[in-house]
Amino acid sequence: MTGMDDLIHALEAEHVRDVPEFRPGDVVRFYEKVSEGARERLQPFEGVVLKLSGSGTRTMVTVRKVAAGVGVERTVPVHSPRIERFEVVKRNTVTKSRPYWLRRVSRIHKIE
């Protein structure tokens, strides 16, 4: 099985790209390619990182923002070809990196 594992890691290494280091509690902005008819545009989504899961090319991030008084959460693959880039807007120090706790903390959701 070691030969198959090496093959999988070699294939995954082609699709992994450089992403800035971020942790739960940080405010990040990512740009997603959205196709509208015949054209494509970049749509930003800025919010607080609730959790990171997975490893390698299967890394997923859950980001939460409050839009018009309603909480919106998106879980996206970090290395997806539809995600153009990630930016770290603000680094926050949190005492717990638990999604249920971060949702309740109101001071973190204020994006400046």
N, C-alpha and C positions, 0 to 999 in steps of 0.2 A: 504493500500500500504506500510505501514511501515514494515510489516513482510517480504515482498518481497525485500525491500531495504536492510534490515539486512542480508538476505540470499545472495544477490548479493555482498555486502561488505565482507561477510565472505568468499565467494568463491574467490573474488579478492585478499584478504589478503594472501592467500596461494601462489600466484604467484608473489607478489611484493617482490623484493629483494633489498638489500642495494646498493645504487649507490652513488658515491661521489657527493657533491653539486657543480653544475656548472651553469653558467649564459651565456647569449649571449655575445660574445666577447672572451670567454675563448677558449684556444686550448685544445682539448681533443683527446684521442686515444681510439678507441674501437676495440675489436677483435671479428670477426664474424666467425662462424663455416662454412666452405665451404667443401662440399663433392665432391670429385673427384673420380669417380668410386666406389671402395670398401673402400676407406679410407677418413678420414676427417682431415682437417688441420685448423689452425687459421690464418685468414688474417686480418692484422691490417689496420685501416683507421684513419688517423690523419688529423685534420683540425680545423677550427674555427666554433664555435657554432653560427649559424645565428638566430635560434629561437627554443623555447620550446613550445609545445602545448599539450593540453589534461591534464588529471589528473588520478591518480590511476594507474591501469594497462594499460590504454590507452595513457600514456605519450609518445609523439613523439619528436624527436630531429632532426633538420636539421643541417648537418655539411658540410662545404665547404672547399675544398683544391684546390690548383693549381698544376696540374700534367702535366709536359712537356708543360707548357705555356697555358694549357687549364683548365678552371675552372670546377671542378667536385663537384656536390652536391648530398648528400645522405640523405634521410629522413628515419629514422629507429625507430621502437618502442624500448623504453628503457628497458622494462621488457620482451623482446622476449627471448624464449629459445635458439634461434640461436646466440644471442649476449652473448659471454662468460663473458666479463668484460669491464668496463669503467675506464679510467685513466685520471686525469686532468694533462696535461703537463705544462701548463702555464696559469696564471690568468691575464687577461687584464681588464683594466678599460676603458669602452667606454662611450662616451657621449650620444649616442643614441643606443637603442637596436632594430633598425629597419633593417630587412633583406636587403632592397634595399640600405640602407646607408652602411651597413657592406660589401656588395659586392664591393662597390666602393673604400673603404679605402684600400690602398695597403700595408700600414705598418703592418697591422694585419696579412696579409696572409704570411708573412715571418716566416716560422717555423724554429726555431733554435734548 
